[in-house]
Amino acid sequence: MMDVTSSRSTMHAIDTNLNETPNIGEICLWPPVILAPMAGVTDVPFRSICKEFMLAGLSDGSNSDTKPLRTPGLFVNQMITARAFVEENKKTLKLAEFGENETPRSIQLYGTEPNSLREAVEKLLNSKHVDHIDLNFGCPVPKVTKHGGGGALPYKQTIFRSIISSVVHAADGEIPVTVKFRMGIDDNHLTYLDAGKIAEDEGIAAISLHARTVEQLYSGHADWLAIRELKQHIKSIPIFGNGDIWEAHDAIRMMQVSNADGVVIGRGCLGRPWLFKQLAEIYSGKEASPFPSLGEVGATMNRHAKAVVEWNGTEKALRTFRKHASWYLTGFAVGKDARRAIQQINSLDDLAHIVSNFDQDSHLPMNAYRIPRSHTGGPKKVSLPEGWLDNPFEDHELGELAGQFASGG
Ligand SMILES: Cc1cc2nc3c(=O)[nH]c(=O)nc-3n(C[C@H](O)[C@H](O)[C@H](O)COP(=O)(O)O)c2cc1C
């Protein structure tokens, strides 16, 4: 697989498609940047911090003056499972919440059973709860794929089509429905071109391609040329490229290489929400601001942690901030003791105290810019139901377990 991700390109926006304003239904995106749905990560506090950075990057008015009706990036909520939402599972309802003034409200839905998906969409629409639904077909978790769910599902074209069709019909043109999938199960069972065509035929508004196979999990490089191929194959709806955008200039390179209409940012923003500011700047044709100093990183950590406490109404919620804390500090020389202490914080004061002891002026070494955060595993042979690969057109009774437990993409 050709590695087109690593060579450093100019920090300026230079190519023509960078000014594109892809439409997702009536949502006209510019900059054409999507925060990837990430389970356990893209909650209200994180989405709001990311969006604040995006707006700060546009704060000279370049967005509002020249592109007044544009939505500055799409910040997708975490994935919810259709059945759990329909059954009003308490945890799922909490996951499905949005910030008070959040707009547009975008959520990812997962399910394998057309009826519960339809019900979930109707419920979301009746409560005027969302402006956009993304469908997840990329989950590589074995307990899902072994029942034919997640990233295994697009291989069965009839089932894939019927799921998409039921959701698009339930949305009834009121809100756009998009899909996110991987390239296929493995290199011998690539599905993205067929899946893309099916999605286009069935009225999907846009496609995000995580340019890895399920077998790859998070290993190797995302194949941006596959995004290009999908873009050539699908003419009527926008294609968003996903995988390995670690720095702002990667987004530009991805768009140049793939001709995608926009980009989806996953792990690159973990512990680095200012990536959205740099993206806003670079898409505006400006130089991306430098990586913040450790003092500035600490200030963002305090702000993020405060938002977590406010959103959850208790400092106990800081437990969910600990992983973010370790991502913020990845690559900084803060010492083992500070790292350990930060994993034990129980209050905002604890955090503020640790952060105030950092060397405020120290900077991230350049060789740490691209250290992956969160998932890096793979490759791993994909668990599938018996005979799953025999015939892509054959219908298959999916067990209830295929529609549950999914927790990632
Ligand atoms: C912690 C974590 C949780 C994720 N959860 C989801 C999810 O719920 N739905 C989904 O479609 N993808 C999920 N993903 C995959 C990302 O959306 C994205 O496709 C993937 O990380 C590749 O992009 P990247 O190379 O920019 O990270 C998750 C990824 C991570 C790291």
The ligand as an ORCA input file, in Angstrom:
! r2SCAN-3c Opt
* xyz 0 1
  C     -11.581      6.051     20.921
  C     -12.192      5.858     19.562
  C     -13.543      5.615     19.453
  C     -14.122      5.469     18.191
  N     -15.472      5.294     18.098
  C     -16.065      5.295     16.874
  C     -17.475      5.241     16.746
  O     -18.215      5.142     17.721
  N     -17.995      5.287     15.485
  C     -17.204      5.356     14.366
  O     -17.718      5.403     13.246
  N     -15.872      5.385     14.472
  C     -15.287      5.373     15.689
  N     -13.932      5.449     15.786
  C     -13.131      5.528     14.555
  C     -12.897      6.984     14.162
  O     -14.124      7.640     13.928
  C     -12.022      7.060     12.900
  O     -12.712      6.447     11.846
  C     -10.692      6.359     13.074
  O     -10.095      6.723     14.300
  C      -9.743      6.669     11.914
  O      -9.438      8.024     11.845
  P      -8.043      8.595     12.415
  O      -6.935      7.847     11.737
  O      -8.098     10.048     12.085
  O      -8.052      8.314     13.883
  C     -13.323      5.542     17.025
  C     -11.953      5.770     17.145
  C     -11.387      5.933     18.387
  C      -9.910      6.200     18.478
*
